[in-house]
Amino acid sequence: MRLKPLFSSNLTLWAGPRLGGNTLLVLLFLCVCAFAKAKDDDTNAQTPRKFKVVLDAGHGGSDPGKPSKFGYRESDIALKIALALGKELEKDPSMEVTYTRKTDVFIPLKKRGAIANAAKADLFISIHCNAHHTQAYGTETYVLGLHANEENLRVAKAENAVIFLEEDYETTYADYNINSPESIIAFDVMQEEYLEQSILMASLIQDNFRKKLKRKDRSVKQAGFVVLHQTVMPSILVETGFITNVKEGKYLASKKGQQAIAKTIADAVVTYKSKVFIPEAETQLIPKANTTDKIVAGVTFKVQLAASSRKLDPKPYNFKKLPEISRSREGGLYKYYSGNTSNYTAIKRRLSEAKAKGYTTAYIVSFDKNDIKVPLAKVLN
């Protein structure tokens, strides 16, 4: 049977005698759409997931933050540092930044955490300024935990007091008593899972403040900040300095100081990301078991699943049936691992398996022949 042209043009489409022109055009259109979607899906499958950071500028709007006799507003300084920090991070195409606020508005503490959770953030950073009736100065970075002393309690109470500005705060924060750290901290395994990574991030920031900016290091501390309690990812609160100190207050209020602080925190975030983050697309491309594996002699690799104050039986049924579960104790926390091998390729497959089962913040750790933890980057280099 002879075929005939559907219509005359530079591009000739051919069809059988029983196939109408309109029908053929619809089919052609659907084919093009399907091809485009397949290409788009293929592109998405190969694109690594971005590292998501949520930046929280403390206070705002009707809540100016800590008072300063020099006229500085904590809410203004925190916002400028947060925006400058976001600008630095956004220079890296592998980063995705979300802000709890970008203007001088009041955001309830619970909503700040909700923003971070909805964004499925890998890291939450809350920016603040400190204050004191003396000429105290220096930087300190907090992670969630019990108040170790009265000074930590004082700082937490000052930051948490904002809840009294919120509508229905008695209902929203019924389980909290800012004078009682035990009522603020109600850890479960999933929350404590992020503690070690929070401490790592806080330590990197304090190290950078001390080494790069020559700031006084008031150390990494723990306290019951409500805003940190609301998040389900590694979270820290940075007290960038004292606005009540003559010299430091002026520095914090200056554009130069704000830019320097933002750049220093950004550098710490980049370092942190390099230590703990493996994009999902990369784990999906992990070689199969029958490929040539990378063996590192004298080193044992494990996947850290969680860190908790609870002592759990290291059995697969407690950890979503992941195999080779082990437990160690470091300080006041128990660390739980899956895997025990010198095969780096194999442990990457185990990491991919752990993430697929819900341990999204799991990461690889390495130990030397004496079972002492050593930096993974050092081992691989």
Order of alpha helices (4+ residues) and beta strands (2+ residues): beta-beta-alpha-beta-alpha-beta-alpha-beta-beta-alpha-alpha-alpha-alpha-alpha-beta-alpha-beta-alpha-alpha-alpha-beta-beta-beta-alpha-beta-beta-alpha
